[in-house]
Structure formats: structure tokens, C-alpha cells
Amino acid sequence: MAREGGGIGVILATYDQPAYLELALLAYSRQSRCPDEIVVADDGSGSETAEVVEAMARRTGLPLTHVRHPDRGFRKTTILNRAIRASVSPYLVFSDGDCLPGPRFVETHARLRRPGRYLAGSAVRLGSTVSAAVSPEIVLDGSYATLSWLRRMGARPRRRVLRFAPRPLGALMDVLTPTRPTWSGGNASVARKEILRVNGFDLELEYGGEDRVFGERLRNAGVKGIQIRHRALVLHLDHARPYRDPERVQRQTRYRKAIQRSRVVEAEKGLAELPEEEGVTIRRLGLEKEVS
């Protein structure tokens, strides 16, 4: 099968978790393959997030773009679409600012990408105690992504221990796993042209399966998933979700199943319908002139 070519960007969704975002950006600064751009999709955070992005651009030299819109509730799909529009790479990896990529995360997505396919990973969730123990020093020396350190901190990966498997075994596990590849907002990637094909993310969806609806539209368009959960390591830091509404989650689950049955490809209100809005800012760090 032919390989996908060109530059690779990372889109990181975040909301008011500047300490976690700093750790994530440090992890990206230590990748075996540096992304060509990182776009921070900021769903209305306070000023600390902008300060972290600026400080990390100076400290790491990462090619960062900070896209922010005003805080008007949970609007992840809207800010993701704004970040997609602000990005320039032909291939995009999606994750979150509370997710720490393993050292070969970007390299793995770049190596495994294929035309007409999307890559579907997942995340190993860390408990509150282990998450609190992750420091900038632990990220910089790579300990956060090792089983030995995680176990010393009290983590019990159980069957997820296979997510830490060396490359040949990880590839075999991805072939053997019965789990169907599904789009996860913390660890997935696809070509920009396929994002445009499905009209990006549904603007009207809130928390609860909003990312998976995007994956269903890709499948409806003939873009099938490739399982990479045992090859692209991501560690999810613990936090509360006060915005989680069980009724809304159930409603959006029903909507996702309806998309499956209908075979609809394009979001009715998505990237092309992204509204103009006061207070949206785009800052490209490291360039001579910032764009607002």
C-alpha cells in the first residue's frame, strides 16, 4: 500500500489546564520525530494558558500556534475546526493538552499513515496519584512513559501493559486485537483532505462521543481506520469532568448510531459553516509577526 507523504501537524485541544499543557508540550519537544507544527486549540482558557504557550515556544523552539475563542461553554468541536483552519500541514494528528505522547508518538503516526485511511489509537488513563507525580523533570528524562516508573508510583496497567510493548510485538497485537479501530480525540490522525471531505467536526455536538461521530463520517466516506493502540503510546492525566451530562452522552450516542445507519458523510454544520466571532485570536509563535 502507498504511503502518505508531506508534513505532519499536531492539534492539541485544551481548556484551563496550563500545568498539564506544559507537560504535554515538553513531551512533544522530546519526540523522536518533531512535528512540523503544533496548533493549540484553546476552548476559552484564562491567561495562564497563553503564558504557557509563549513560554514553551521560547524554551523548546517548538513551532506553536495558539488558537483561542471566548469561553462560552464546552465548544471543543468548534475550536478544533478553528485549529484545522489555522493549520498548514497536509496530515494532522489529534490529541489533547492533558495527554502525554510517548517518545515515538509523532514518528509512529508519520510512519503508519496511509492514503484513504485514518489511524486510531487510544490512551492509558493514569490515576490521580500518578498524575500528580508527573513533573517537568520526569517528562524530560522520559520516565513518565516507562512501566518501571509508573509501577513505582502505584500504577497498575493490568492488560494495558501491552501498550508498552516493543514495536514488533505492538504491531502483532494491533493485528490480533478484537477491538475495532475507532476515532479517539486523544490519539488519532488523518489527512487534511479527508477532514475537508467530511466537513470537519459537527459544531452542535458537546461532550460525549463528539469525536467518534467524526470517525463515523470518515468511515461513511470510505476512509477506514487502522488500529495503532499498541504502537502509539499516550498517557492521559487524571482530571474531573464537571461538564459531563449523562443524558447528553446518551443522546449523542444515539446520534452517532444514526450517522452509522444513514451513511451520511458531511457534517451539516461543520468546518464550512464555522461562524465569524469576535474575540477569536490566532498567535503564531516564533514568527516575526503575530496574526490576530
BELJO-V10855 format. One record per pair of residues at least 12 apart in sequence whose ideal C-beta (glycine too) atoms are under 7 Angstrom apart, sorted by the first residue. I is the first residue (numbers start at 1). J is the second residue. D is the distance in Angstrom with one decimal. If there is no record, write none. Layout:
i=I j=J d=D
i=I j=J d=D
This chain:
i=1 j=114 d=5.5
i=2 j=115 d=5.6
i=3 j=113 d=7.0
i=3 j=114 d=6.5
i=4 j=91 d=5.9
i=4 j=113 d=4.0
i=4 j=114 d=5.8
i=4 j=115 d=5.4
i=4 j=191 d=6.0
i=6 j=90 d=4.0
i=6 j=91 d=6.0
i=7 j=36 d=3.9
i=7 j=89 d=4.5
i=7 j=90 d=6.2
i=8 j=35 d=5.7
i=8 j=36 d=5.8
i=8 j=89 d=5.7
i=8 j=91 d=4.9
i=8 j=93 d=6.5
i=8 j=106 d=6.6
i=8 j=109 d=6.7
i=8 j=110 d=5.0
i=9 j=35 d=5.9
i=9 j=36 d=5.8
i=9 j=37 d=4.2
i=9 j=39 d=6.4
i=9 j=87 d=5.0
i=9 j=89 d=3.2
i=9 j=92 d=5.2
i=10 j=28 d=6.8
i=10 j=35 d=4.6
i=10 j=38 d=4.7
i=10 j=93 d=4.7
i=10 j=95 d=6.5
i=10 j=106 d=6.8
i=11 j=39 d=4.9
i=11 j=41 d=5.7
i=11 j=80 d=6.6
i=11 j=83 d=4.8
i=11 j=84 d=6.9
i=11 j=87 d=6.5
i=11 j=92 d=5.7
i=11 j=94 d=5.2
i=12 j=24 d=6.5
i=12 j=38 d=6.3
i=12 j=40 d=5.2
i=12 j=41 d=6.4
i=12 j=95 d=5.7
i=12 j=96 d=6.4
i=12 j=97 d=5.0
i=13 j=41 d=4.6
i=13 j=43 d=6.8
i=13 j=76 d=5.6
i=13 j=79 d=6.6
i=13 j=80 d=6.1
i=13 j=96 d=5.1
i=13 j=97 d=6.6
i=13 j=185 d=6.8
i=14 j=40 d=6.0
i=14 j=41 d=6.9
i=14 j=42 d=5.6
i=14 j=45 d=6.5
i=14 j=49 d=6.4
i=14 j=96 d=6.8
i=14 j=97 d=3.2
i=15 j=43 d=4.3
i=15 j=44 d=6.7
i=15 j=45 d=5.6
i=16 j=45 d=4.6
i=16 j=46 d=6.0
i=16 j=49 d=6.8
i=17 j=97 d=5.8
i=17 j=98 d=5.5
i=17 j=239 d=6.7
i=18 j=48 d=4.2
i=18 j=49 d=5.0
i=18 j=52 d=4.5
i=20 j=97 d=5.9
i=20 j=98 d=4.4
i=20 j=237 d=5.2
i=21 j=49 d=6.3
i=21 j=52 d=5.4
i=21 j=97 d=4.1
i=22 j=52 d=5.0
i=22 j=56 d=6.4
i=22 j=136 d=6.9
i=23 j=100 d=6.1
i=23 j=134 d=6.0
i=23 j=136 d=6.6
i=23 j=139 d=5.3
i=24 j=97 d=5.3
i=24 j=99 d=6.3
i=24 j=100 d=5.8
i=25 j=56 d=4.4
i=25 j=60 d=6.7
i=25 j=62 d=6.4
i=26 j=136 d=5.7
i=26 j=139 d=4.6
i=26 j=140 d=6.1
i=27 j=100 d=4.7
i=27 j=101 d=5.3
i=27 j=139 d=5.3
i=28 j=62 d=6.2
i=28 j=101 d=6.4
i=29 j=60 d=3.8
i=29 j=62 d=5.7
i=30 j=103 d=6.3
i=30 j=140 d=6.6
i=30 j=142 d=6.9
i=31 j=101 d=6.9
i=31 j=103 d=6.5
i=31 j=105 d=6.5
i=31 j=106 d=4.7
i=31 j=107 d=6.8
i=32 j=103 d=5.8
i=32 j=104 d=5.0
i=32 j=107 d=4.7
i=33 j=106 d=4.9
i=33 j=107 d=3.7
i=33 j=110 d=5.8
i=35 j=106 d=5.1
i=36 j=63 d=6.6
i=36 j=89 d=5.5
i=37 j=63 d=4.8
i=37 j=65 d=6.4
i=37 j=87 d=6.3
i=37 j=88 d=6.4
i=37 j=89 d=5.7
i=38 j=62 d=5.7
i=38 j=63 d=6.5
i=38 j=64 d=5.3
i=39 j=65 d=4.6
i=39 j=67 d=6.0
i=39 j=83 d=4.5
i=39 j=86 d=5.8
i=39 j=87 d=5.0
i=40 j=53 d=5.6
i=40 j=64 d=6.5
i=40 j=65 d=7.0
i=40 j=66 d=4.9
i=40 j=67 d=6.7
i=41 j=67 d=5.7
i=41 j=79 d=4.5
i=41 j=80 d=5.4
i=41 j=82 d=6.8
i=41 j=83 d=3.7
i=42 j=66 d=6.3
i=42 j=67 d=6.4
i=42 j=68 d=3.9
i=42 j=79 d=6.6
i=43 j=75 d=5.7
i=43 j=76 d=5.8
i=43 j=79 d=4.7
i=44 j=68 d=6.9
i=44 j=69 d=6.2
i=44 j=70 d=5.5
i=44 j=71 d=2.8
i=44 j=72 d=6.7
i=45 j=68 d=7.0
i=50 j=66 d=6.3
i=53 j=66 d=4.5
i=53 j=285 d=6.6
i=54 j=285 d=6.4
i=57 j=285 d=3.6
i=57 j=286 d=5.6
i=63 j=286 d=6.4
i=64 j=285 d=4.4
i=65 j=86 d=5.7
i=65 j=282 d=6.6
i=65 j=283 d=6.9
i=65 j=284 d=5.0
i=66 j=283 d=4.5
i=66 j=285 d=6.9
i=67 j=79 d=6.8
i=67 j=82 d=5.2
i=67 j=83 d=4.8
i=67 j=86 d=4.9
i=67 j=282 d=5.2
i=68 j=281 d=5.2
i=69 j=82 d=6.3
i=69 j=277 d=6.0
i=69 j=279 d=6.4
i=69 j=280 d=4.7
i=70 j=279 d=4.2
i=74 j=206 d=5.1
i=74 j=207 d=5.2
i=74 j=243 d=4.8
i=76 j=210 d=6.4
i=77 j=201 d=3.8
i=77 j=202 d=5.8
i=77 j=203 d=5.7
i=77 j=205 d=5.3
i=77 j=210 d=5.4
i=78 j=203 d=5.5
i=80 j=201 d=5.1
i=81 j=200 d=4.6
i=81 j=201 d=5.5
i=81 j=203 d=7.0
i=81 j=270 d=6.7
i=81 j=271 d=4.8
i=81 j=274 d=5.1
i=82 j=274 d=6.6
i=82 j=280 d=6.6
i=84 j=195 d=6.0
i=84 j=200 d=5.9
i=84 j=271 d=6.4
i=85 j=271 d=7.0
i=85 j=274 d=6.7
i=86 j=282 d=5.2
i=89 j=192 d=7.0
i=90 j=191 d=6.3
i=90 j=192 d=5.2
i=91 j=113 d=5.8
i=91 j=189 d=6.7
i=91 j=191 d=5.3
i=91 j=192 d=6.7
i=92 j=189 d=6.3
i=92 j=190 d=6.7
i=92 j=192 d=6.0
i=92 j=195 d=6.9
i=93 j=106 d=6.7
i=93 j=109 d=4.9
i=93 j=189 d=4.1
i=94 j=185 d=5.8
i=94 j=188 d=5.3
i=94 j=189 d=6.6
i=95 j=186 d=5.3
i=95 j=187 d=6.0
i=95 j=234 d=6.6
i=96 j=185 d=6.4
i=96 j=186 d=5.0
i=98 j=236 d=6.5
i=98 j=237 d=4.7
i=98 j=239 d=6.0
i=99 j=123 d=5.9
i=99 j=186 d=4.7
i=99 j=234 d=5.0
i=99 j=235 d=6.9
i=99 j=236 d=5.3
i=100 j=139 d=6.8
i=100 j=144 d=5.8
i=100 j=234 d=6.9
i=100 j=235 d=4.5
i=100 j=237 d=6.8
i=101 j=234 d=5.7
i=102 j=145 d=4.7
i=102 j=233 d=3.0
i=102 j=234 d=6.8
i=103 j=142 d=6.1
i=103 j=145 d=6.0
i=105 j=232 d=5.6
i=105 j=233 d=6.5
i=105 j=234 d=6.7
i=108 j=228 d=6.7
i=108 j=231 d=5.3
i=108 j=232 d=4.5
i=109 j=189 d=4.6
i=109 j=232 d=6.2
i=112 j=226 d=6.6
i=112 j=228 d=5.9
i=113 j=189 d=6.5
i=114 j=226 d=6.8
i=116 j=222 d=6.9
i=116 j=223 d=5.9
i=117 j=223 d=6.4
i=117 j=224 d=5.7
i=117 j=226 d=5.3
i=118 j=183 d=6.7
i=118 j=188 d=6.4
i=118 j=189 d=6.6
i=118 j=190 d=3.9
i=118 j=194 d=6.9
i=118 j=218 d=5.6
i=118 j=223 d=5.6
i=118 j=225 d=5.4
i=119 j=188 d=6.2
i=119 j=189 d=4.6
i=119 j=226 d=5.3
i=119 j=228 d=5.0
i=120 j=181 d=3.6
i=120 j=182 d=5.8
i=120 j=183 d=6.0
i=120 j=184 d=6.6
i=120 j=188 d=5.5
i=120 j=225 d=4.2
i=120 j=226 d=6.6
i=120 j=227 d=5.9
i=120 j=228 d=6.5
i=121 j=184 d=6.4
i=121 j=187 d=3.3
i=121 j=188 d=6.2
i=121 j=228 d=4.8
i=121 j=229 d=5.1
i=121 j=232 d=4.2
i=121 j=234 d=6.3
i=122 j=184 d=5.3
i=122 j=187 d=5.8
i=122 j=229 d=4.5
i=123 j=186 d=4.7
i=123 j=187 d=5.7
i=123 j=234 d=4.3
i=123 j=235 d=6.7
i=123 j=236 d=4.0
i=124 j=157 d=6.6
i=124 j=160 d=5.1
i=124 j=163 d=5.4
i=124 j=234 d=7.0
i=124 j=235 d=5.3
i=124 j=236 d=6.7
i=125 j=236 d=4.7
i=126 j=155 d=6.4
i=126 j=235 d=5.8
i=126 j=236 d=6.4
i=126 j=237 d=5.9
i=126 j=238 d=5.8
i=127 j=155 d=6.9
i=127 j=238 d=5.8
i=128 j=238 d=4.5
i=129 j=153 d=6.8
i=129 j=154 d=5.5
i=130 j=150 d=6.4
i=130 j=153 d=4.6
i=130 j=154 d=6.1
i=130 j=155 d=4.9
i=131 j=237 d=4.4
i=131 j=238 d=4.1
i=133 j=153 d=4.8
i=134 j=237 d=6.7
i=144 j=235 d=6.4
i=145 j=233 d=6.1
i=145 j=235 d=6.7
i=147 j=161 d=6.6
i=147 j=164 d=5.2
i=162 j=230 d=5.8
i=163 j=229 d=6.6
i=163 j=230 d=5.9
i=163 j=233 d=5.8
i=164 j=233 d=6.7
i=165 j=230 d=5.8
i=167 j=231 d=6.8
i=170 j=230 d=4.0
i=170 j=231 d=4.3
i=171 j=231 d=6.2
i=173 j=230 d=4.0
i=174 j=227 d=4.5
i=174 j=228 d=6.0
i=174 j=229 d=6.6
i=174 j=230 d=4.9
i=174 j=231 d=6.1
i=177 j=227 d=6.3
i=179 j=227 d=7.0
i=181 j=225 d=3.2
i=181 j=226 d=6.1
i=181 j=227 d=4.3
i=182 j=212 d=5.9
i=182 j=215 d=5.6
i=182 j=225 d=6.8
i=183 j=211 d=5.6
i=183 j=212 d=5.6
i=183 j=214 d=5.7
i=183 j=215 d=2.6
i=183 j=218 d=6.9
i=184 j=211 d=6.4
i=185 j=211 d=3.5
i=186 j=234 d=5.8
i=186 j=236 d=6.2
i=187 j=232 d=5.9
i=187 j=234 d=4.5
i=190 j=218 d=6.6
i=190 j=223 d=6.8
i=194 j=218 d=6.2
i=194 j=221 d=7.0
i=194 j=223 d=5.1
i=196 j=271 d=6.9
i=197 j=221 d=5.4
i=198 j=214 d=7.0
i=198 j=217 d=4.1
i=198 j=218 d=5.9
i=198 j=221 d=5.6
i=198 j=265 d=5.7
i=198 j=266 d=5.8
i=198 j=267 d=6.5
i=199 j=266 d=4.2
i=199 j=267 d=4.3
i=199 j=270 d=3.6
i=199 j=271 d=5.2
i=199 j=272 d=5.6
i=200 j=267 d=6.3
i=200 j=270 d=4.3
i=200 j=271 d=3.0
i=201 j=214 d=5.3
i=201 j=267 d=6.8
i=201 j=270 d=6.2
i=202 j=267 d=4.5
i=202 j=269 d=6.6
i=202 j=270 d=6.0
i=203 j=269 d=4.5
i=203 j=270 d=6.2
i=203 j=273 d=6.5
i=204 j=269 d=5.8
i=205 j=252 d=6.1
i=206 j=248 d=5.8
i=207 j=243 d=5.2
i=207 j=244 d=5.9
i=208 j=248 d=5.4
i=208 j=249 d=3.3
i=208 j=252 d=4.7
i=209 j=249 d=6.6
i=209 j=252 d=4.7
i=209 j=253 d=5.6
i=209 j=256 d=5.4
i=210 j=252 d=6.6
i=212 j=256 d=5.7
i=213 j=255 d=6.8
i=213 j=256 d=5.0
i=213 j=259 d=5.9
i=216 j=256 d=5.7
i=216 j=259 d=4.6
i=216 j=260 d=5.4
i=217 j=259 d=6.5
i=217 j=265 d=5.8
i=217 j=267 d=6.6
i=220 j=263 d=4.9
i=220 j=264 d=6.2
i=220 j=265 d=4.9
i=221 j=265 d=4.6
